[in-house]
Amino acid sequence: MNPILRWFSRGTACLLMAGTLPVWAQSVDESLTPLPTDRLPSLPSNWKPAATVLVNPLKADSKTKNGSGVLVGTPGQPVTLLTNASDVRLVMDVMLTPGAEATLSLGSTHIRLADNWGNATINTSTFGAVEGATLLPLQNAGKAPGLWQPLEVQLQSGGKGPATLEKMTLNGITLYENLVLPRTTSGTSGTISLNVKKGTVAVRNVGYQLISDRQVAKLTNIRYKLYENRTETVSEAELANLKLVKEDTVSALTYEVSFGQPRWHGILYTGDLVVEKTGPYTVALQQGGWAALHIDGKEVLANTRLDLGYMNTAKINLTAGKHSFKLFFGRSWPRPGLGFFISAPDTKFQALHPRASLPEPDPVGEIAVEPTTKPSVIRSFVNFGPKKKTHCISVGSPTGLNYTVDLNQGALLQVWRGPFADVTEMWYERGEPQLLKPLGTLAVLSAQNPLALLANATQFWPDSLSGNELNYKGLTMDKQGYPTMQYRLRDLDITDAVMPNTDGKSFTRTLTLKGPENESLYCRLASGASLEEVAKGLYSVDGKYFIQIESKAKPSVRTNSGKQELVMPVNVKGGSTTVQYSILW
């Protein structure tokens, strides 16, 4: 293992991203205006609407179904998506055919969209490169052709000055942040267009946010009460039993009222939040300690303890005018500070506190592990959706293909390509969370074991297996340093080997079973909202990754609880059998 320490200011990063970070935590992003791609004016003849697109990642083959929701383009005239969009945040899902190339133009800024599947080299041909400026993305975050790739670009035109690429992400990976762009004269100011140069490009779920600098709110009639405590103050309820040290009015909401006061304290701020217009708003607190926010007597942000650099956000609908607020702050063990932010659908976050109230957090080193000549194998906790998996092993290969297995369930949780692992929350100071985080382009798979003993082919797939059904028996290492996991599933002995393929694009998973013959064993190869057979033995799972099996295999697609599952029976004949399939993303 080769730990690499990358220093950065986590607080600065959070503040810079504050205009976009909170809204993505919501199921519906109200700050975005959907762009109906099937109703664009003057649609060029080389662009057409479609209901779905299927692309084979292994050859230049694509199929479309008539309908709307997806816009499909081939070389010819560019399609204009927006005009008068100088300061803009743009999001969309992009799909490419093998070898496809296109240019996304935002005024005079031209961003390359290209199929670079499995190419670790970063150059001017990489997806996300800024054309004509030798500005290269931090990594090749592109997925396989035929998969939907979420792209987000936030650009500030700069007026008469240079434009700033405030943020660009692809597949959840940050490619750029706060990058001042060189001056160029090409392109039409405020016009966003997409020009296909090679192959076929499809886009869907296009949304935009036009960003203005208008002031959306202010605080008035601010009062505070400061209470002394003997230790940390964890809730507003404690204040009634504490000594009131000081109370006064203040011109701005600030943590500075605690300066010179007892170390351990709680503060209660009250006043009016005055908003300019009726509409939806996002409010946020960023603090070192405990904090909670009430507006008009209703809890908007629940009491939470945070370190500096993290943000707690919520959506709220407000009418124009005054709204009473109450803000609790409790001094705790983290370095203290307090910030109150608000944004409207057409603005970034605006601070309702003076800068001194929210100090920059201490720089924290990101501890990144990268394999050298042999794989890196790490035991850790891993977040999988809302749950923390506590018995996981993650393997990083020298070729840049990585994966995580939940040893409790024998489940292949995730695979990713590129940099291996951020282990800061494992190895920095006490490392209490013990979390490993992937650093590359991720495909999230399943939390369930791929094998199950079912009464019949229609029985529900078990959500989890108890210790009486499945036992982890350890692992062995091959000569290259890759592990093979061993399990006991009732009366079956199972080995599970996940190996990177030499193409640098995919994993092959091999499940070897030994035991008595039975007719109730099944293998679930994939589960998702939508399974599409792109070619013989090749299936697209929700447009997020592919499963490939031998053309002789005969799986079936079944529907359970609103999800589709790719399932096939497994016959253990002669005391053993093998199931093998590949994951491409």
N, C-alpha and C positions, 0 to 999 in steps of 0.2 A: 504494500500500500504506500502511496505517496501523498501525504496530506499537504495540501496547498492552502496557504492562508491568504485570503483576499480581504483587504480592509475597505470598509465603506461605512458611511453614516446612515444607519437605518432610519433615523428620524428625518433626515433630509430627504431620503428617498420617499418616505411616506407623505411628506408635505408636498413634494413635487408631483406625486401621483394623486393627490387628494381630489382632483377634479374628476377622476374616473374610478378610483378604487372602490368607494362605497357603493355606487350604483350597481356594480356587477355582483354585489352580494344579494341583490334583490332578484326575485323570480321574473319580474317585469321591469324593464328599465324605462321609467317614464320620461327620462331626459332625452331619449332617442325618438325621432320621428321616423316611422317606417317609410321606405321608398318603394312604391308599387312598381316593380320592374316590368310588369305586363302592361302598364299604362304610360310608359315613357313616350313623350312626343318625338316624332321624327325618328323612329327606330330604323337604323340602316338595314338593308336587305340581308347582310351577313349575320344579323342577330335575330334570334327568335325566342319566344317564350316556350316553356315546357313544364310539364308536371314533375317529371323525374329524369335523372340522367344516370346511366350505368356505364362505367368505364373500366375496362380491363387494364390493370396496372402492368401487365406483362407484354402487352402489345397494343398498338394504336388502334383500339377498337372502342367505339362508344355507341350507345343506344339511348334514344330519348322517347318519352311518352308525351303525347299532346296534352296540353293543359296550361296552367299558369303557376307562378310561384318561383320558377327558376328561369334565368336568362342565360341563353347559350350563344356564344359567339365564335366565329372563325375569322381568319385573316381577311381584311378588307377595311371598311370604314370604322373609326372609333365610335363608341356609343357614349353620349353625354349623359351623365347621371345627375349632376347638379350644376347650377350656375349661382353666382353671387354667394359663394361659400368660402370666404377668405380665411376666417378663423373657424375651424371646423373639427369635429370629431366624427370619423367615419368608421362604421363597422360593417363587415360582410363575411359570408362564408364563400370560399373560393374552391373550385374543383378544376384540376388540370388533367389533360390526357398525357400519356408518355411523351416527353420531349417538348411539351407546349411552352410557349413564351408569350408574355404580354407586358404592357406598360400601363400602370395606374398613374394617371397624372392629376395632381392637385395644384392647379395653377402652373407655376414654373417648376414644381417639384415632381420628378418622375421616378416612380418606384418600380423596380423589376419584379415581375411575377414569373416564376420559372420552375420547371420540374428538375430538381437536383437530388432526387431520391437516392439516399445512401452515399452521397458524395460528401466526405468530411472536409474537403478543401473549401475555404471561404475566399471568394473572388468576386469580380464584377458580374459574374453570371449567377450568383447565388440569389435565391428568393429573398427579397428585401433590400438588395443593393440599391443605392440611390444613383440613378444613371447620370453620367456626365460629371460626377463629382468625386469619384474614387472613395466613396463612403460605404463601408462594408458593415453588414450586421455582425452582432457578437457571435452568432453561431448559425449553422444551417438548421433551422427549425422546421423545414418543410417535411411533409408526410408523403406517402406514396401517391402517385397519380390515381385518380378515382376515388379519393377520400375527400370529405369536406374539411376545409382548413379555415378556422376562424381567424380573421385578420382585423386588426384595429389600428387606425392611424389618427393621431391628434396633431394638427398643424396650426401654427400661428403665423399669419402671413408676414407680420412685421411692418406693414405699411410701406414707408419709404426705405426702411432698413431691411436687413436680411431676414428671411423667414426662419422659424424655429420648429424643428420636428420635436414636439414636446414628448411624444411617446409613440412607439410602434411595437405591437406585439403580433406574433404569429403562433397559433396553436398554444397560446398561454405563455410563450417565451418572449421576454423583452429583448427586442433587437436593437433599439435605440432609445435614448432618453435625454431630453434637453440638449439636442444637437443643433447648433447654429449652422444653417445651410449657406453655401456660397451663393453669391448673387448670380442670377441667370436671367436671360431675357426671353427664353422660349416659353411657350404656353400662354394661355389666356387667364388673367387674374380671376380667381374665384370660380373657375370652371373645373369640374371633376369629371374625368373621362377615362374610359378603359379601351385600350387598343390591342387586339390580338395580333401577334406577329407570326405565330407558328402553332399548329395544332388546334385544339378546341379548349375553350375556357368557359366555365359556368359559374354564375354567382347567384346567391339567394340570401334571404334575411338581411337585406341591405337597410341600414338605418343611419341617421345622421343627427348631429347636434350642432347648430350654429351658435357660436359662443360670443357673448357680449361682455362688456366690462361694467355694465350698469350696477349700481349699488342696490342690493335687494332688501336689506334690513339693517336695523340698528337697535341698540339697547338704550333704554332710558330709565330714569327713576331707580337707579341701582342702589341697593342697601346690602350690607353684610353683617353677620354675627359670627364672631370667632370664639370657639370654646376650647378650653384646655383639657387634655387627657393625659393619662399615665402611659399609654401605649397607643397603638394605631387605632384610628377611628374607622370602623368598617361600615357604619350605616347611619342614616339620619336619625333613626330611633334612639341612638345613644346620646344625642345632643341634650335631651331633656334632663339627663342625669349628670351632665358635665358643668363645669364652672364657666360662665360667660365672662370672657376676658375683655372683649371689645366689641362695639357695634358702631356703625357710622354709615354715611352715604359716601359714594365714590363715583367719580366721573366715568370710569371704565371698569368692566369686569376684569379683575386681575388677581393673580395669586400673590402679588406683591404686598397685599394687606397683611400677610403672615410674617413679613420680614421683621426681625427683632422680637418676635413673640415666642412663646414656648414651642419647643421642638415638636411635641406631640399635640395635635389639635384637629379640630373639625371646623369647617366653614360652611355657612348657609348663605347663599346669595339669593336675592329676590329682585324683581323689577319688571319692566315691560319689554317685550320683543315687538318691535314695530316693523311690519313688512309692507313693501310698496304695493304689491299686487296680490289679488286672490289667485291661488293656484297651489300646485304641489311643490314641496320643498324637501331638501335633505338636510337634516341637522346632524351635527357630529360633536363629540367630545374627544379630546386627546389629553391624557393626563398621566402623571406619575402618582399613583395612589388610587383611592376609591372615588367614584363620582356617579351621580345620577341626575337626570333632568326631567322636570315636569313642566308642561305648558298647558295653560288654562286648567290647572288642577289635575291633569291626566299624565300618567307616567309615559314618557316618550322614549327615554333611554334608561334601561334598568341599571341598578347599582352594580358596578363592575370595577374590579381592580385591574389596572393596566400599567405597563411600563411606558416610559416616554418613547414616542415613535409609533405607537399603535393607535388605531382610531376606532371608536364605537359610533356607528351611524344608524339612522332611522329615517323613514319617509313620513311626512305629515302634510296634510292639506290645511292651509291657513287662508283666512280671509284678509283682505287689506285692512291695515290698522293695527291697534294694540292688542297684545296677547300677554297675559301675565306669565312669568316664568319663575321657577324655583330650581336652584342648582345646588346640590350637595357635593362637597369635597371633603374627603377624609385622608389625613396624612398617614402614609403607610411606610413600608420599608423601601420601596423604589425611590429613586431620585424624584423630588416633587416638581410639579408644574401643572398648569391648567390652561387649556385652549378650548374655545367655543367657536364652531364654524357653522356656516349655512350656505346652501347653494340653491339656485332655481334651475329649471330645465335648460335655460340658455346661458348659464354662467358656470364658472368654476367655483370652488369653495372660497368663501370670503371669511376672514377672521373677524370675530366680534370681540377680540381681546387685544391688548397691546402685546408687542413682540416679547417683552421681558417676562410676561406671564408664563410663557411656554419655552423654556430653554431647549437648546439642541441636546439630544441624548448623547451619552458617551459613545464614541465609535466602538462598534463591536465587530470582531473579525469573523468573517465567514470561513469556516473550516471545510474545505472541499477535498474529497478523496477521489483520486484518479488512478486507475490501474496502470501498471507499467508493462512489464513483459508477461505477467501472469494476472489472472482474474483477481479482483478484490472481493472478498466475501465478508459481509458484516451482519451480525445479529442486532436487531433493534426493534423499537416500536415504529409503526407506520400508521398514519391517518388514512383511512379508507372511507370516503364520504364522511358521515357524522361520527363514525366509530373509530376508536384507536385499537389497532391490532397489536397485541403484545408479544406474539411469538413469531417474528418474521425473520427471514433471511433474504438479504439483497445481494445480488451478484453483478459486478461490473466487469465487462470484458475489455481487453485491450483494443478490440475493434470498435468499441463505442456502442455495443448492444448490451442492455442492462435489464434486470428483472427483479421482482420481489415475489416471494412465496410466503403464504401464511401456513406455518408448519402445523398449527392446530387443526386446520381443515384440509390441508393438502391442496390449497387453492392458489393458482397463479393469479395474483392480484393485479399486476401491472407490468408493462414492458415500456422501455424508453430508449431512444437513440440519442447519442451525444455525450456531454459531460455526465459523470456518474452521480455523485451524491454530496449533498450538503449535510454535514453531521455536526453543525454548530450546536444544536440543541442536545446533542449527546456528549460532546467533549468540551464545551466551553463552561468554565466554572463547575458548578455542581451537576449540570446537565440533567435537570429534573424531568423535562418532558421526554427525554430519550428518543426523540423523533429523528428519523432519517427522511430526507426530502429529495426526490429526483430532481436533477438539474437539466435534463434534456427533454426532447419531444415525446410526450407521454401518450400511451394508449391504456385506458383503464379497462380491465377485463372483468373477472368475476370473483366473488367472495366465497363461492361454493366449490366443493370438490367436483372434478369432472366425472367421477364414477359414482354410481348409486345402484343399490339393489331395490328394484321396484316390483310391485305386485303385477303390474301390467304397463303397457306403453303409454297409458294416459294418466298415470298417477303423478301427483305434484312432485316436483323435484325438491328434495329436502333442503331447507334453508341452511341448516348446519347439521353436523354429525357429532354425537356425544362421544365421550371417551370409551364407552362400551362398544361403539361401532367402529371407530377409527383411532388407531394409536400410531403416533410418530415413533419410529424405531431408530432414528439417527440418520447419518449420511456417510457416504464414502466420497473420496476425491480421486479424480482420474489424473493421469500424468500431466495434463495441461493445467490442472488446478480448478476444474469445474466440479461442483458437487452433484451427486445423485442422491435424492431423498428416498427414504425407505419408510413404508407404512404397512400396517396390518388392518385391512378392512374386513371385519368379521373373520371368515376363514380363508381370506385371500392375502397373499403377500404381494406387495406392489412396490416397484421402483419407479421414480419419476425423474427423468433427465431432461433439462431444458438447455439446448445447445445453440449457440449462434451459428448461422450458416455462413459459408465463405463469401457469399455475395454482399455481406455487410448490411443486408436489408431485412432479414427475417430470422426468427427462431424456429427450431423444430423441437416439439415436445414429444418424448417417447415414454409411454406408460407400459411397463412390462408386468404382467400378472401371472401368478402361479397359484394353483389351488384346484379344488374339485370342479367338475363340470357343473354348470347351472344355466338356467334359461331366464334369469331375472336380472342380469347385470346389464346396465346401459351406460353409455358415455355421452355426456352433453358437451358438445364442442363449442357452443356459443349460445348466448342469450341476449336479446335486445328487443327494442320496440319494432325494428324492421330488419328482416334478413332477406337479402336478394342474391340469387345465384347469378353471378356475373359471367362465369364460364363453367365448363364441366369441372366440378370439384372445387370451385372457387366462390366463396360467399362474402358479400359485404355485410358487415354488422353495424347497423345504424350509420353507415358512411364514415365510421371512425377507425375501423381496422378490417383486415381480411382474414378469413380462415381458409386454408387450403388443405385438402385431403386427396388421397389417391382416387383416381377416376373410377376405380373398381368398387370403392366403398359405396354403401347405399344408405346414407342418413336420410332422415325425414324432418321436415319442419312442422312442429306442432305449436299450438297456442295455449298458453296457461297464464291465467291472471293478467290478461292484457299484454303479455309478452310472447314473442316468438322464440322457440328453442330449436337448435339444430341437434338432433338426438339420433343415436344409432345403437342397436343391440350389440353386445360384446359376448362372443361365445368362447368360453375357456375349454378348448378341446385338447386332449392329450396332456392335460395338466398345466398348460401355459398358453399365453397369447400375447400379442402386442398391439397397442393402439398408437398411431403416430399421426400428427398433423402439424401444420406450420402456421405461424402468426406473422402477417405482413402488415406494416403500417408506415 
